[in-house]
Every structure is written in structure tokens, then in C-alpha cells.
Amino acid sequence: MTTAQPLDVQPTPLALLLLGREADPKSERGVECPGDLPSPSDPNLVARARAAKEKLGDKVFILGHHYQRDEVIEFADVTGDSFKLAKDAAAKPEAEYIVFCGVHFMAESADILTSDDQKVVLPDLAAGCSMADMATAEQVAECWDVLTDAGIADVTVPVSYMNSSADIKAFTGKHGGTICTSSNAKKALDWAFEQGEKILFLPDQHLGRNTAVRDMGMSLDDCVLYNPHKPNGGLTVEQLRDAKMILWRGHCSVHGRFSVDSVNDVRARIPGVNVLVHPECKHEVVAAADYVGSTEYIIKALEAAPAGSKWAIGTELNLVRRLANRFAAEDKEVVFLDKTVCFCSTMNRIDLPHLVWTLESLAEGNLVNQIRVDKETESFAKLALERMLALP
């Protein structure tokens, strides 16, 4: 395996020492920063992983999300964002096992889109997503009751981000809505406004707000924030009726970390730097950046960038490190937007030991950690996904 080069980032004294412990008070509420990246796994596991994968042959297809560690990406047959990987899995019907190196909602989406004969496996069942977990089926059903009592449910169309559970996708499909990704959110919102007067956007408030205000010309006053932990979402009936965008109070714990101070600091340190951030970042960060786009957009922007250009990237640290190593040979400087180390702790639960255990178990005929979505949920979730696929 190649050794990743260090980026200009330093662990903060307030960074998490153990997963789930402490938080940086300067970050958005609920945003935690786990500190240093995990150490590389035992290199002896590389040979075991190769042997197990070779033994499985065409029976296994390994998907690697962009935010995975290098030691895992090395064994991925394809890499990409969550929806691209789910589609890649569906296009590989001969593979009996789909090993999804990502997080739980991604594996659910792959199970929804693949055939009944294929088995989707998540190497570590603890690899969840804090954002997806911020919207439960019970909370969203209660929210819909609030909208019904306010007399606006019949003119409200749910739009759910791909980063949501199968239950939320099913709710969306059942109530006439669609799914979106970070790259097609505007198309999804345009479609939804053709169907109704308002949108309930789940579960990432920042992607919903940034798309509505930055890409569609709405004002911040057109958006209200629904807090599932408060009665009626913390909103009055008048606020709900006046709003065009009802944003769920959810966020990405990594992208919510970046601040305007991060942008100002990197501009001061690196003259001429281009600031490129993911639309899951807070609105003020997106407004201060030079470019905004999905992970695929970020990669393509750097591929097209001229030699000698400088870039500060506001997205998950594993991807930024990989891009920095890749483009250094082309004389492109790539740095992490924040000086504090911050990676996706749940993504990093998929490590080489878990992958080796998974592959060796499958090679021995033992199915482990299968992700299955029940048929009713799958039916409505697939309906929402199909509406997205039909977007122009």
C-alpha cells in the first residue's frame, strides 16, 4: 500500500480522544471532531484480503465510498458517492455478494436497487451515519401530522437527501416525493415545486437551504427549521404556512465543522487559494467559498484545474488526503480547509480487519452482516428513487 502524505492539519486539544467523547464548542451544536485519523491496520492483512478476494472471484463486488480509508479503497472494484455505488451494484447482477464499504443507509440503497438474488453486506454494522439518524420514521410521521394540522400537508412535497434511511425514503415515496443527491438537488426541488407549494426537506438542513437560496434565488426568510425535539417543531402555524422550505434540523457532523473563520484563515495562509466546499456545509461557509459541489464535482474540478493552482477543500479528510497525494504530481496544491483534523468517524469503522473478516467469511460460505430492507419499505423507497431517476 502507498503511504499517504500528511496534510497541514493539527489535532486540536479539544478534539475527541475517544469516539463519542468531548466536542469543540466552536462547532455547530451536535458536531464533533474525532481528532487523529486511525492508525493503519496490520500490513499482513493485505495478503489475506487479496487471497480471500481472489478466492471469491466474480462472486464478490466491492464498493468503496470516497470517504473510506486508503487501505480499504485499495480493494474496491469501484469508488464513488453513495448513489453512484448503489447504481454500480445494480449493474453487476452476476455478483452474488455486494460488499459495501460505506455506511448503513448506503448499503440499504444498494439492497433496494439490486436483485433479490444479490446479498448486500456491510463489513461493520456499527458504520452508521449521524445525519441519517437525525430523522427517524416516527419523528417524520409526527412532523407530517403537524403539517396536516396546519392545513398544509396536501400542498407539501417531501424531498429526502440520499443520506437518509430506507424508512425515510419510503415515507418520501409514499407521500409523493422524491430523493435527491448533492449534485441534483436543484432539479429535485424544481420538480417538487411543480407538484406542490412547499417542500419538506429531509434530513440535511444545509443542503436544503443552500440549494434554495444559492441555486434557486429564494431568501433565508423562505426557509424555516423544523426541530423534531420541540413541540410542533418549534414553529408556529403561521411560520409553517408562510414558509416555502421546511428544513429538517439535521446536518453532517463533518461538513458542519467548517466555518467562515476556516475560510478566512486559509486565504490568509495561502494567497490565491481556491476554496471549494461541499453543499452540506453551513450557508455562510458556502457563501464565502469560491466553488461549491458534490464529491464527484470536487474531484472533477481538481482534475480540470491548471498546474500550479492551490485549493482548500471543505469535505471529509480521507478524500482530501487522497486528492492531495494524487494531484501533487501535477503541481496542484490541495489542503484541508480546516487546520483541525476531522474525519467521518462512522466511515472509518470500515477498516481492513473488518473487510478481511467479511471476505474470509464469505469465501468460507458464511454470510455475515447482510443488509436487508423489507419488501413494503423497499417498494415505496424504490418509488422515490425512481422519481429521482426520471428527473430531466
TORKETI-726033 format. One record per residue (C-alpha): residue in one letter; z, y, x. Coordinates in steps of 0.1 Angstrom, whole numbers, plus 5000, padded with zeros to 4 digits. Layout:
N
REC; A; Z; Y; X
...
***
This chain:
392
REC; M; 5000; 5000; 5000
REC; T; 4994; 5035; 5012
REC; T; 5024; 5058; 5017
REC; A; 5024; 5089; 4995
REC; Q; 5028; 5122; 5013
REC; P; 5058; 5144; 5003
REC; L; 5052; 5174; 4982
REC; D; 5070; 5207; 4986
REC; V; 5098; 5198; 4963
REC; Q; 5136; 5196; 4968
REC; P; 5162; 5179; 4947
REC; T; 5185; 5204; 4931
REC; P; 5223; 5200; 4933
REC; L; 5222; 5198; 4895
REC; A; 5196; 5171; 4894
REC; L; 5206; 5138; 4879
REC; L; 5222; 5114; 4903
REC; L; 5221; 5086; 4878
REC; L; 5198; 5083; 4848
REC; G; 5214; 5099; 4818
REC; R; 5240; 5119; 4838
REC; E; 5241; 5157; 4840
REC; A; 5214; 5183; 4833
REC; D; 5201; 5216; 4846
REC; P; 5215; 5244; 4824
REC; K; 5184; 5265; 4831
REC; S; 5162; 5239; 4814
REC; E; 5153; 5238; 4778
REC; R; 5181; 5221; 4758
REC; G; 5177; 5183; 4760
REC; V; 5156; 5185; 4791
REC; E; 5170; 5165; 4821
REC; C; 5158; 5162; 4856
REC; P; 5164; 5129; 4873
REC; G; 5163; 5140; 4909
REC; D; 5146; 5120; 4937
REC; L; 5118; 5095; 4929
REC; P; 5129; 5059; 4931
REC; S; 5125; 5042; 4964
REC; P; 5095; 5019; 4969
REC; S; 5101; 4983; 4960
REC; D; 5102; 4954; 4985
REC; P; 5067; 4952; 5000
REC; N; 5070; 4914; 4999
REC; L; 5065; 4917; 4962
REC; V; 5029; 4929; 4967
REC; A; 5018; 4894; 4978
REC; R; 5035; 4879; 4948
REC; A; 5018; 4903; 4924
REC; R; 4984; 4897; 4939
REC; A; 4989; 4859; 4937
REC; A; 5000; 4860; 4901
REC; K; 4972; 4883; 4890
REC; E; 4947; 4861; 4908
REC; K; 4960; 4830; 4891
REC; L; 4957; 4847; 4857
REC; G; 4922; 4859; 4864
REC; D; 4903; 4872; 4833
REC; K; 4932; 4863; 4810
REC; V; 4951; 4894; 4820
REC; F; 4941; 4931; 4819
REC; I; 4965; 4956; 4834
REC; L; 4966; 4992; 4821
REC; G; 4982; 5019; 4843
REC; H; 4991; 5053; 4829
REC; H; 4986; 5083; 4852
REC; Y; 5024; 5088; 4854
REC; Q; 5031; 5054; 4869
REC; R; 5043; 5048; 4905
REC; D; 5016; 5042; 4931
REC; E; 5030; 5007; 4937
REC; V; 5021; 4999; 4900
REC; I; 4989; 5018; 4899
REC; E; 4976; 4996; 4928
REC; F; 4974; 4966; 4904
REC; A; 4960; 4984; 4874
REC; D; 4925; 4974; 4863
REC; V; 4921; 5008; 4847
REC; T; 4940; 5041; 4847
REC; G; 4941; 5069; 4822
REC; D; 4961; 5086; 4795
REC; S; 4977; 5067; 4766
REC; F; 4948; 5068; 4742
REC; K; 4921; 5060; 4768
REC; L; 4940; 5030; 4779
REC; A; 4945; 5017; 4743
REC; K; 4907; 5020; 4738
REC; D; 4901; 5003; 4771
REC; A; 4923; 4974; 4760
REC; A; 4904; 4971; 4727
REC; A; 4871; 4970; 4746
REC; K; 4883; 4940; 4766
REC; P; 4885; 4912; 4739
REC; E; 4883; 4884; 4764
REC; A; 4917; 4893; 4779
REC; E; 4944; 4872; 4763
REC; Y; 4972; 4894; 4778
REC; I; 4972; 4932; 4779
REC; V; 4999; 4943; 4803
REC; F; 5006; 4980; 4796
REC; C; 5022; 4998; 4824
REC; G; 5034; 5028; 4804
REC; V; 5059; 5033; 4777
REC; H; 5067; 5017; 4744
REC; F; 5046; 5039; 4720
REC; M; 5015; 5033; 4742
REC; A; 5019; 4996; 4740
REC; E; 5023; 4999; 4702
REC; S; 4990; 5018; 4701
REC; A; 4973; 4991; 4722
REC; D; 4986; 4964; 4698
REC; I; 4973; 4983; 4668
REC; L; 4938; 4987; 4683
REC; T; 4934; 4952; 4699
REC; S; 4926; 4920; 4681
REC; D; 4952; 4896; 4667
REC; D; 4944; 4871; 4695
REC; Q; 4954; 4895; 4722
REC; K; 4990; 4899; 4732
REC; V; 5003; 4933; 4745
REC; V; 5031; 4931; 4770
REC; L; 5054; 4959; 4783
REC; P; 5070; 4949; 4816
REC; D; 5103; 4967; 4808
REC; L; 5113; 4971; 4772
REC; A; 5136; 5000; 4782
REC; A; 5105; 5021; 4790
REC; G; 5106; 5044; 4760
REC; C; 5097; 5080; 4755
REC; S; 5122; 5107; 4748
REC; M; 5097; 5127; 4729
REC; A; 5086; 5099; 4706
REC; D; 5123; 5090; 4700
REC; M; 5129; 5126; 4687
REC; A; 5112; 5117; 4654
REC; T; 5124; 5087; 4635
REC; A; 5108; 5073; 4603
REC; E; 5140; 5081; 4584
REC; Q; 5141; 5117; 4597
REC; V; 5104; 5123; 4589
REC; A; 5108; 5108; 4554
REC; E; 5137; 5132; 4548
REC; C; 5116; 5161; 4560
REC; W; 5089; 5152; 4535
REC; D; 5115; 5153; 4508
REC; V; 5124; 5188; 4519
REC; L; 5088; 5198; 4518
REC; T; 5084; 5182; 4483
REC; D; 5115; 5201; 4470
REC; A; 5100; 5233; 4484
REC; G; 5068; 5226; 4464
REC; I; 5045; 5224; 4495
REC; A; 5042; 5187; 4503
REC; D; 5010; 5185; 4483
REC; V; 4993; 5212; 4505
REC; T; 5008; 5200; 4538
REC; V; 4989; 5176; 4561
REC; P; 5007; 5157; 4588
REC; V; 4992; 5157; 4623
REC; S; 5010; 5135; 4648
REC; Y; 5006; 5135; 4685
REC; M; 4996; 5103; 4701
REC; N; 5030; 5103; 4718
REC; S; 5047; 5090; 4687
REC; S; 5060; 5057; 4674
REC; A; 5039; 5034; 4653
REC; D; 5062; 5042; 4623
REC; I; 5053; 5079; 4626
REC; K; 5016; 5072; 4630
REC; A; 5019; 5050; 4598
REC; F; 5036; 5078; 4580
REC; T; 5008; 5101; 4590
REC; G; 4981; 5078; 4578
REC; K; 4999; 5071; 4545
REC; H; 5001; 5108; 4538
REC; G; 4965; 5117; 4545
REC; G; 4970; 5129; 4581
REC; T; 4955; 5122; 4615
REC; I; 4966; 5116; 4651
REC; C; 4957; 5139; 4680
REC; T; 4957; 5138; 4717
REC; S; 4964; 5168; 4740
REC; S; 4927; 5171; 4745
REC; N; 4915; 5171; 4709
REC; A; 4945; 5188; 4692
REC; K; 4924; 5218; 4681
REC; K; 4898; 5195; 4664
REC; A; 4926; 5177; 4646
REC; L; 4942; 5209; 4634
REC; D; 4908; 5223; 4623
REC; W; 4902; 5191; 4603
REC; A; 4937; 5192; 4588
REC; F; 4933; 5228; 4576
REC; E; 4902; 5218; 4558
REC; Q; 4923; 5192; 4539
REC; G; 4953; 5215; 4531
REC; E; 4970; 5248; 4536
REC; K; 4998; 5238; 4560
REC; I; 5004; 5213; 4589
REC; L; 5035; 5193; 4597
REC; F; 5030; 5187; 4634
REC; L; 5049; 5158; 4650
REC; P; 5068; 5154; 4673
REC; D; 5060; 5179; 4701
REC; Q; 5066; 5214; 4691
REC; H; 5050; 5228; 4723
REC; L; 5016; 5212; 4719
REC; G; 5015; 5222; 4682
REC; R; 5025; 5258; 4690
REC; N; 5002; 5262; 4720
REC; T; 4972; 5248; 4700
REC; A; 4978; 5270; 4670
REC; V; 4985; 5302; 4689
REC; R; 4965; 5299; 4721
REC; D; 4935; 5280; 4708
REC; M; 4933; 5290; 4671
REC; G; 4944; 5326; 4672
REC; M; 4975; 5322; 4650
REC; S; 5006; 5342; 4656
REC; L; 5040; 5329; 4666
REC; D; 5052; 5340; 4631
REC; D; 5028; 5315; 4616
REC; C; 5050; 5287; 4631
REC; V; 5084; 5276; 4621
REC; L; 5106; 5250; 4639
REC; Y; 5120; 5221; 4618
REC; N; 5152; 5207; 4632
REC; P; 5159; 5172; 4618
REC; H; 5195; 5176; 4627
REC; K; 5201; 5205; 4604
REC; P; 5201; 5206; 4565
REC; N; 5166; 5214; 4553
REC; G; 5155; 5215; 4589
REC; G; 5174; 5247; 4594
REC; L; 5148; 5266; 4574
REC; T; 5148; 5284; 4541
REC; V; 5124; 5276; 4513
REC; E; 5107; 5310; 4519
REC; Q; 5102; 5302; 4556
REC; L; 5086; 5269; 4548
REC; R; 5064; 5284; 4521
REC; D; 5053; 5312; 4544
REC; A; 5045; 5291; 4574
REC; K; 5011; 5276; 4584
REC; M; 5025; 5253; 4611
REC; I; 5057; 5234; 4606
REC; L; 5066; 5222; 4640
REC; W; 5090; 5193; 4646
REC; R; 5118; 5200; 4671
REC; G; 5106; 5176; 4698
REC; H; 5095; 5180; 4734
REC; C; 5086; 5163; 4766
REC; S; 5116; 5162; 4789
REC; V; 5093; 5166; 4820
REC; H; 5069; 5193; 4808
REC; G; 5097; 5212; 4791
REC; R; 5113; 5216; 4825
REC; F; 5087; 5241; 4838
REC; S; 5095; 5278; 4834
REC; V; 5079; 5312; 4839
REC; D; 5101; 5315; 4870
REC; S; 5084; 5284; 4883
REC; V; 5050; 5301; 4879
REC; N; 5061; 5334; 4894
REC; D; 5078; 5316; 4923
REC; V; 5047; 5296; 4932
REC; R; 5024; 5326; 4930
REC; A; 5047; 5344; 4954
REC; R; 5048; 5315; 4979
REC; I; 5011; 5306; 4977
REC; P; 4988; 5336; 4974
REC; G; 4957; 5329; 4954
REC; V; 4971; 5297; 4939
REC; N; 4956; 5284; 4906
REC; V; 4983; 5274; 4881
REC; L; 4973; 5245; 4859
REC; V; 4997; 5231; 4833
REC; H; 4998; 5206; 4806
REC; P; 4999; 5219; 4770
REC; E; 5032; 5201; 4764
REC; C; 5047; 5230; 4785
REC; K; 5066; 5258; 4767
REC; H; 5044; 5285; 4752
REC; E; 5055; 5312; 4777
REC; V; 5046; 5289; 4806
REC; V; 5012; 5282; 4791
REC; A; 5006; 5319; 4786
REC; A; 5015; 5326; 4823
REC; A; 4992; 5298; 4836
REC; D; 4956; 5301; 4847
REC; Y; 4944; 5269; 4832
REC; V; 4958; 5245; 4805
REC; G; 4947; 5210; 4798
REC; S; 4955; 5173; 4794
REC; T; 4960; 5149; 4823
REC; E; 4923; 5140; 4822
REC; Y; 4914; 5177; 4822
REC; I; 4937; 5183; 4852
REC; I; 4921; 5155; 4872
REC; K; 4885; 5167; 4864
REC; A; 4895; 5203; 4872
REC; L; 4906; 5193; 4907
REC; E; 4875; 5172; 4912
REC; A; 4853; 5202; 4904
REC; A; 4874; 5227; 4924
REC; P; 4859; 5241; 4956
REC; A; 4872; 5232; 4990
REC; G; 4899; 5254; 5003
REC; S; 4913; 5261; 4968
REC; K; 4950; 5260; 4960
REC; W; 4966; 5245; 4929
REC; A; 5001; 5243; 4914
REC; I; 5002; 5216; 4888
REC; G; 5027; 5215; 4860
REC; T; 5028; 5179; 4849
REC; E; 5045; 5146; 4859
REC; L; 5053; 5143; 4896
REC; N; 5038; 5109; 4903
REC; L; 5004; 5121; 4892
REC; V; 5007; 5154; 4912
REC; R; 5016; 5135; 4943
REC; R; 4987; 5112; 4939
REC; L; 4963; 5141; 4934
REC; A; 4977; 5159; 4964
REC; N; 4970; 5129; 4986
REC; R; 4936; 5123; 4971
REC; F; 4923; 5159; 4975
REC; A; 4939; 5167; 5008
REC; A; 4908; 5152; 5025
REC; E; 4887; 5177; 5006
REC; D; 4908; 5206; 5019
REC; K; 4923; 5213; 4985
REC; E; 4960; 5221; 4984
REC; V; 4979; 5206; 4955
REC; V; 5016; 5213; 4949
REC; F; 5041; 5206; 4922
REC; L; 5047; 5237; 4901
REC; D; 5085; 5234; 4903
REC; K; 5104; 5232; 4935
REC; T; 5128; 5207; 4919
REC; V; 5119; 5171; 4918
REC; C; 5113; 5160; 4882
REC; F; 5096; 5128; 4872
REC; C; 5094; 5108; 4840
REC; S; 5124; 5085; 4842
REC; T; 5112; 5061; 4815
REC; M; 5078; 5058; 4830
REC; N; 5094; 5049; 4863
REC; R; 5112; 5020; 4847
REC; I; 5080; 5001; 4851
REC; D; 5083; 4992; 4888
REC; L; 5069; 4964; 4910
REC; P; 5098; 4940; 4904
REC; H; 5092; 4942; 4866
REC; L; 5054; 4939; 4870
REC; V; 5058; 4908; 4893
REC; W; 5082; 4892; 4868
REC; T; 5058; 4898; 4840
REC; L; 5027; 4885; 4858
REC; E; 5045; 4854; 4872
REC; S; 5059; 4846; 4837
REC; L; 5025; 4849; 4821
REC; A; 5010; 4828; 4849
REC; E; 5036; 4801; 4842
REC; G; 5027; 4802; 4805
REC; N; 5058; 4821; 4794
REC; L; 5050; 4851; 4771
REC; V; 5076; 4879; 4777
REC; N; 5082; 4913; 4763
REC; Q; 5054; 4911; 4737
REC; I; 5050; 4943; 4716
REC; R; 5041; 4936; 4680
REC; V; 5035; 4961; 4652
REC; D; 5040; 4947; 4617
REC; K; 5009; 4945; 4595
REC; E; 5018; 4972; 4570
REC; T; 5027; 4997; 4597
REC; E; 4996; 4987; 4617
REC; S; 4974; 4993; 4586
REC; F; 4985; 5028; 4580
REC; A; 4988; 5037; 4617
REC; K; 4952; 5025; 4623
REC; L; 4940; 5046; 4593
REC; A; 4954; 5077; 4610
REC; L; 4939; 5067; 4643
REC; E; 4905; 5061; 4627
REC; R; 4906; 5096; 4612
REC; M; 4910; 5109; 4647
REC; L; 4881; 5088; 4660
REC; A; 4860; 5103; 4632
REC; L; 4866; 5139; 4643
REC; P; 4835; 5157; 4654
***
